[in-house]
Amino acid sequence: MEEKKQINVTVDHGEHAFFTDNVTVLHNPNKFVIDFTQTIPKFDNIAGKVQQTFTIKHKTVILDPQFAKIFLNAFQDNVKKYEDKFGKIKLPPKQEAKEEHIEVDGASRYIG
């Protein structure tokens, strides 16, 4: 008779969802760094003068190369399924993704 093993699992739901309106992707031989940012305009009335400031929040994800490829395939598959169901996602001309290659040397450290 096979003994049943019980495994306790706790799910940490972490922080609330994060809306992003910009992303920066960097890589080196060992990792991909994906930095999602959110820019929030703010207006303050200081001594009768309205002053505009921007608050920038960011969340960073660091992936090893193999998982970056797995993530890319899963994301591409989901975008295709979305477009099959809801229609092609159209980007304004200024929002077209630019391919940029930035070298990050192995000695650099990400501080976020």
C-alpha positions as CSV (number, residue, x, y, z in Angstrom):
1,M,0.0,0.0,0.0
2,E,1.4,3.3,-1.1
3,E,1.7,6.0,1.6
4,K,0.3,9.4,0.7
5,K,2.6,12.4,1.3
6,Q,1.2,15.8,2.2
7,I,3.0,18.9,0.9
8,N,2.1,22.3,2.4
9,V,2.2,25.1,-0.1
10,T,1.9,28.8,0.7
11,V,1.2,31.2,-2.2
12,D,2.6,34.7,-1.7
13,H,0.5,37.0,-3.9
14,G,3.1,39.8,-3.4
15,E,2.3,43.3,-4.5
16,H,-0.7,44.5,-6.5
17,A,-0.5,44.4,-10.3
18,F,1.8,47.0,-11.8
19,F,0.7,49.1,-14.9
20,T,3.6,49.9,-17.1
21,D,4.0,52.3,-20.0
22,N,7.6,51.8,-20.8
23,V,10.2,49.0,-20.7
24,T,14.0,48.8,-21.0
25,V,15.7,45.5,-21.8
26,L,19.4,44.9,-21.2
27,H,21.5,41.7,-21.3
28,N,24.9,40.3,-20.7
29,P,26.1,36.8,-21.2
30,N,24.5,35.6,-17.9
31,K,21.2,37.4,-17.6
32,F,18.5,39.5,-19.2
33,V,17.3,42.6,-17.2
34,I,13.8,43.8,-18.0
35,D,12.9,47.1,-16.3
36,F,9.3,48.1,-16.5
37,T,8.6,51.7,-15.6
38,Q,5.5,53.8,-15.0
39,T,5.5,57.6,-15.3
40,I,2.9,59.5,-13.2
41,P,2.5,63.2,-13.7
42,K,1.7,65.2,-10.5
43,F,0.7,68.8,-10.0
44,D,1.6,70.5,-6.7
45,N,0.5,74.0,-5.6
46,I,3.6,75.5,-3.9
47,A,3.2,79.0,-2.5
48,G,0.5,79.8,-5.1
49,K,2.5,78.4,-8.0
50,V,1.6,75.2,-9.8
51,Q,4.6,73.0,-10.3
52,Q,4.5,69.8,-12.4
53,T,6.6,66.8,-11.3
54,F,6.8,63.3,-12.6
55,T,7.0,60.3,-10.4
56,I,8.7,57.3,-12.0
57,K,8.1,53.8,-10.5
58,H,9.8,50.7,-11.7
59,K,9.8,47.0,-11.3
60,T,12.7,44.9,-12.5
61,V,12.7,41.3,-13.6
62,I,16.0,39.4,-14.0
63,L,16.0,36.2,-16.1
64,D,18.7,33.7,-17.0
65,P,19.0,33.3,-20.8
66,Q,17.1,29.9,-20.9
67,F,14.1,31.3,-19.0
68,A,14.2,34.5,-21.1
69,K,13.6,32.3,-24.2
70,I,10.8,30.3,-22.4
71,F,9.2,33.6,-21.4
72,L,9.5,35.0,-25.0
73,N,7.9,31.9,-26.5
74,A,5.0,32.0,-24.0
75,F,4.5,35.7,-24.5
76,Q,4.5,35.4,-28.3
77,D,2.0,32.5,-28.1
78,N,-0.3,34.6,-25.9
79,V,-0.1,37.7,-28.1
80,K,-1.0,35.5,-31.1
81,K,-4.0,34.0,-29.2
82,Y,-5.1,37.5,-28.2
83,E,-5.0,38.7,-31.8
84,D,-6.8,35.6,-33.1
85,K,-9.6,36.3,-30.7
86,F,-9.7,40.2,-30.6
87,G,-8.0,41.3,-33.8
88,K,-4.5,42.6,-34.6
89,I,-2.9,44.9,-32.1
90,K,-2.2,48.2,-33.9
91,L,0.7,50.4,-32.7
92,P,0.9,54.1,-33.4
93,P,3.9,54.9,-35.7
94,K,5.8,56.5,-32.8
95,Q,5.3,53.5,-30.6
96,E,6.8,50.9,-32.9
97,A,9.4,49.0,-31.1
98,K,13.0,49.9,-31.9
99,E,15.7,47.2,-31.9
100,E,18.5,48.5,-29.8
101,H,21.7,46.6,-28.8
102,I,23.3,47.7,-25.6
103,E,26.4,45.9,-24.3
104,V,26.6,45.4,-20.6
105,D,30.0,44.3,-19.3
106,G,30.2,41.5,-16.9
107,A,31.5,43.8,-14.1
108,S,28.4,46.0,-14.1
109,R,25.9,45.6,-11.4
110,Y,22.2,46.5,-11.5
111,I,21.1,48.6,-8.6
112,G,17.3,49.0,-8.5
